[in-house]
Amino acid sequence: MSFYDKLHSTEIYYPSSDDIMSVQLKCLERLRKFNRTRPTQQKKRQAMLKKMFAEIGKDCYIEPPLYSNWGGHHVHFGDGVYANFGLTLVDDTHIYVGDKTMIGPNVTIATAGHPILPELRAQAYQYNVPVRIGKNCWLGAGVIILPGITIGDNSVIGAGSVVTKDIPPNCVAVGNPCRVLREIGEHDREYYYKDKRIPKDILGE
């Protein structure tokens, strides 16, 4: 097994080998060009994202600057995903994001880890574990998601949270480490923020 094959195997490997860097640097060149586009160049951005990402669905929007180890090469976005300024994707292996998920500014989604053993870290070894984020989630500003995490459909991760364990669907989770605060329920069908009621016409009532 080559070092490049080990990217997606969760096996420990050396990330700066020639066979890896030859591909990765080309991805980073495309990312640099994307980040230099103008706000008026929306069609150009969409065309570039289709070449950069492993998969990108319809009506996705990513606000530059985007930071990514592989320029999105191992990232899979569903339809209608929105990402605000400063998204960091440590995409040394696969990141999956479901339809209609919203990503706040300065969010980090990381798949890469390094051994605790100092001797191995001194040799720059690492391993990668994929991240899976469900449909219609909301990741608040400054959220950090660690390698191997799964977040269920419809869940909200509060701003500044550090997600170290899986989060189930249909809940609000906050904190460092991130914990489930409550399930999404009837109160959320009536109020969108504190005492602010959801207009009935929006709900179709």
Secondary structure as UniProt FT lines:
FT   HELIX           3..6
FT   TURN            7..9
FT   TURN            15..16
FT   HELIX           18..35
FT   TURN            39..40
FT   HELIX           42..52
FT   STRAND          55..56
FT   TURN            58..59
FT   STRAND          61..62
FT   STRAND          67..68
FT   TURN            69..74
FT   STRAND          75..77
FT   TURN            79..80
FT   STRAND          82..83
FT   TURN            85..86
FT   STRAND          88..90
FT   STRAND          95..97
FT   TURN            99..100
FT   STRAND          102..103
FT   TURN            105..106
FT   STRAND          108..110
FT   STRAND          112..113
FT   HELIX           118..121
FT   TURN            122..124
FT   STRAND          126..128
FT   STRAND          131..133
FT   TURN            135..136
FT   STRAND          138..139
FT   TURN            141..142
FT   STRAND          144..145
FT   TURN            147..148
FT   STRAND          150..151
FT   TURN            153..154
FT   STRAND          156..157
FT   TURN            159..160
FT   STRAND          162..163
FT   STRAND          171..174
FT   TURN            175..178
FT   STRAND          179..183
FT   HELIX           186..190
FT   STRAND          191..193
FT   TURN            194..195
FT   STRAND          196..197
FT   HELIX           200..203
//
